[in-house]
Amino acid sequence: MTGNPDAAMRLHRLGAAAEPPEESAPRPDRVIEGSPSFRTHVHYEAPDGRLFAGVWEATPGAWRVAYEEWEWCRLRSGRCVVTPDGGEPTTLGPGDAMVLEPGFTGVWSVIEPCAKDFVVMLPPEADEA
């Protein structure tokens, strides 16, 4: 084995969320259409609180988004359209995956109730950068 002999690989098998899902919705000033609501099941949170993984569910509607974090996601079910400001819409269905980077702004539209697996990494605190 090479590398640091004191380093330990940590494996986290994701199962059911430890806590009940968080119920939320986009801020009213960001809603464009409908009354979308969300359920977020966090299955893993890193000790430093910057990395999260879980399942997000949403009901139909459209709202503006502005990302400060990185997100990888793969749709489990449903249909969504993500449209970057000044760009072309991207339609997502079951099995489709994407990465959203900090600075992404646009509109997230849920056409059919959807669920996605996600991994989110928050930016470092200003004093860490």
Secondary structure, DSSP 8 states (H G I E B T S, - for coil): --S-TT---------S-SS--EEE---GGGEEEE---EEEEEEEE-TTS-EEEEEEEE-SEEEEEE-SSEEEEEEEEEEEEEEETTS--EEE-TT-EEEE-TT-EEEEEEEEEEEEEEEEE----TTT-
